[in-house]
Amino acid sequence: MKAFLLLTLTGLVALDTVSGQAPVSGAPIYVPQNNFPWKNKFPTPLSVPEIKPEWIKLVDNSTVPQAPVNVKGPDGSLLVPPPGSNDTYCHWSFYQCLKPTDIASCPKGDWAPTYDDGPSPFSAKLYDYLKENNIKATFFVIGGQVIQYPDLLKRLYNEGHEIGVHTWSHQLLTSQTNEQIIAELKWTELAVKQVIGVSPKLMRPPYGDIDDRVRDIVKQLGFIPVIWNHDTFDWKLASAATDAATIETSVKEWAANATSATVGGISLEHDISEAGVEIAIKALPVLKSAYNLKLVSECGHMSHSDIYKEQTSQLPTSSSRVSPNAGPSSDAMDSLMFMRTGMMLATIALLVMLFL
Ligand SMILES: [Zn+2]
């Protein structure tokens, strides 16, 4: 009985130390390399976060276009505008409207693969492939995932990939109030900075749901929106609404069109499932045979020293193997110093007790 209780308890402790939540079904075992004491100061992963009072003044609402806050239907998607409606606020989801400030494609001959919604326990396999093949890519991460898998984000950064924010709880941003949009972006930015020490400038709206109201808030917060012009629809794999063969056919067509296409591509994929990562790995050599693989920032003609809000040096390019090592953020360093000092004081106290 005792042995049974011990085993049960050990199992529970092991589960808790894996990720702080029940593991994803079928996920590879993921063991964080570090314990991050700061985790509790962030909102619950994927919950709609509250805005911090000091963030409210970051956006001047008087200049934000007064586009209506879009309404969601019972299935959670946006209500489609009636036929004949005007696209007054340059909405991408319904009208594919882009503004010059949006990055949505690469120059002809170039291709930027992008991966959204991670990091996840499945991401490491994709990172391994990218490392083995010296390919740098762009990842749009979810804040709640970052605080669950900080080691993976740190690895991503250290191995020279580019990181953008993809909100905290993956809402349709045009359905959110100005303050909710600020909270979604700022909490994610803060989580990323906590782990890698820098704040991304690139952001991707979930579902590409952006209009001029969202754009203006994004701009005032110092972000640059990134959409895509090629969708693998890998997110439909989970419901069997697409399959690997269909996606492979699309990718081969994109590669075959390289010489006739007027612009290059930014593709949308996800590193949150085993099937998605498998497809991503199969797609890369096909795309690489037809295009120069690039980072999104390169397609957006951004300088490499300009993809994070803080000044950085030695940032990677898609063809270099430079690995910036930001080290732990200042808060993480503070915690470490605090723990070290505490342990030192405890040791001294023990020695004094022993010798007195
Ligand atoms: Zn997404």
Residues whose N, C-alpha, C, O or C-beta is under 5 A from the ligand:
A	BS01	ZN	D116 D117 P206
